[in-house]
């Protein structure tokens, strides 16, 4: 580099290239270090944490540098340290791009993920909806030796009708039931050699839990309608946003299955408990939205970033992603302003509304039955009356073993009072 630059300038540094301080720099420090050359090799000898602290201190005063740091951290080549390949791991990186954030909570999560990659024991990921449990499950698979031996197969136990869970997981033989014209391979078989991710495992029907327990103990399955046992090598990673301990006490989840899937536990903190991760996550989603929508957006205005930090984020990371992507579409200019952050509410949202019964309680069951009777078992009207989504309503019905008699009934029409005849 023939031209000398002041330290405040941000320039790419290549090996064997030195950066020198301007000889005309002012101040005591400038005169002391005038003419000093700092090379790549010099910087390589400085502890990484000290260099990071210097960068962060300077970026706090330089928005341009701060923006470039976010871009660098968000790039695929900067998602892990320089020496991050572990022996015996097939040359795979130590950390996953799915783990974004430097809060103490996420550092603990990243450390556990690295440990869990080294074993085949079952993992239970716990956390609220929208915290990225499936991404963490995939990160565990991608960092393990199984990534080169089998697929990562994800199954949402809450999204499969109760009558189809067995055939979906274990497969079925030809003629096993009406409509089974050919043999079908189940999701567990598809994941042979790899990882099966069971999302919302707390909503798995109680009768199917025994079959899953048998597979975890013996490593064998039997297709629906079949007699042959099939040996498989599959790692189970589960996730739930409900308290399985309470589900066990209420008889909705098998205690022996809980101990089998809960060998290794990975708790994921909600976004509201790690506000320092909001900024890097927001810029990560901004870069992705820029590519998807072909928009040139440099970043967030101070007011927009303040609004993001104030929000309670009941939908966690998934909600943040939606807000940022929406803002990139509807916003104008090079910066996203607060007006483009549609749907934010600065008022903290309580965990549950006053008087709302606990999930799985007798009070919830009674309220559910009363509302179904009042609405004539209309799913949409019942969900609106309970202030829940249709998916949540179906989950509540399954949780309490309630079967609708009329199915999707029409919305009830209020009867008009007929005048009495004289």
Residue, then its C-alpha position, 0 to 999 in steps of 0.5 A: x500500500x503506497x499511500x499512508x492512511x490514518x487509523x480511522x480509515x477502513x481499508x481491506x488488509x491483505x497479508x504482507x501489507x502494512x498500514x502506516x500512521x500519517x506523519x502529520x497526525x496531531x496529538x501526543x499519540x500521533x507524534x509518538x507513533x508517527x511513521x510506525x507501520x502495522x502489518x497483518x502479521x503484527x495484528x495476527x499476534x494481538x489477541x482477537x478479543x482485544x482487536x474486537x474491543x478496539x473495533x467496537x469502541x471505534x464503531x460506537x463513534x463511527x456509524x459507517x464502520x458500525x454498518x460495515x461491521x454488521x455486513x462483515x459479521x453477516x457474511x458467510x465467510x465471517x460466521x465463525x473464527x479463523x481456526x474453527x475446524x475440529x479434527x475428526x469432524x470432516x472439515x466442517x465448521x465449528x459454529x453455525x450461521x443459524x446462531x446469530x447474536x452475542x448475548x450471554x444466552x446465545x453464547x451458551x446455546x452455541x457452546x451446547x450446540x458444539x458439544x451436542x454435535x459430537x454425540x448421537x444422544x437424543x436432544x430436547x430443544x425447549x423454548x417459545x414459538x419463533x425462537x428458531x428451534x428447528x434451525x438449531x436442530x439443523x445446526x446440530x445435524x449439519x455440524x455432526x458426522x451424520x451430515x454426510x451419512x443421512x438427511x435431516x428430516x423435520x416433522x411437525x407433530x402438531x400439524x399432522x392429523x392424529x389418525x395419520x401420525x403413525x403412517x407418516x412416521x413409520x410408513x405403511x404397507x400396501x393394503x394396510x388400510x383403504x387407499x393404501x395402494x402401494x408401500x409408503x416409507x415413513x419419515x423415520x426411515x427417510x432419516x436413516x443415517x441422519x437426524x429426525x427432528x420432531x417439532x412440537x412433540x408435546x402434541x404427539x398423540x399418547x398412543x403413538x408415544x409408545x411406538x416412538x419409545x420402542x424405536x428409541x429403545x430398540x432402534x427398530x420400527x414396523x410399518x403400519x400393516x406390516x410384520x417385518x421389523x426394520x432396524x434403523x440408525x436415526x438420531x432424534x432431536x425434539x422440540x417443544x414450547x409447552x411444559x412437558x412436566x405439566x403434560x406428564x402430570x396431566x396424563x398427556x405425555x409419557x414420563x418414560x418417553x420424556x426421559x428418553x428424549x431429554x438426555x441432552x437439553x437445549x433451552x433457547x431464551x426468548x428474544x425479549x431476554x436478549x435485547x442485545x441480539x436484536x440489532x445483529x438479527x435485524x441486519x441479518x434479515x435486512x441483508x436477506x430481504x435485500x437479496x430476495x426483493x432486489x432492494x438497496x437499503x443501507x440500514x435502519x434509522x436511529x428511530x427505527x432501531x430504537x423502536x425495534x429495541x423497545x418492542x416486546x417481541x411475543x413472536x420472537x425471532x420469527x416476528x422480527x424477521x417478518x417485521x424487517x422483511x415487510x419494512x424492506x418492501x413498504x419502506x422508501x429511501x436508503x434507511x428504514x424508518x420507524x414508520x415502515x415498521x408496521x405492526x410494532x407495539x411498544x407496550x409490553x404484552x403480558x404472557x397471558x391475559x388476565x383470567x386465561x386458564x393454564x394450558x391443559x387445565x380443567x378450567x381450560x377444558x371447561x371453557x373450551x367445551x362451553x365455547x364449542x357448545x355456544x358456537x355450535x362447534x364452528x371452528x372459526x367462531x370458537x377460535x375468535x371467541x377464545x382469542x386464539x388461532x385455528x391452529x391453536x384451537x386444534x391443538x387445544x382440542x387434541x390436548x383435551x381429547x375433544x372430538x368435534x361432533x359436527x366438524x366444521x359447522x356453519x357459523x350460528x345465526x342469532x335467532x330473531x324473537x317472534x312477536x307473540x300472537x294474540 
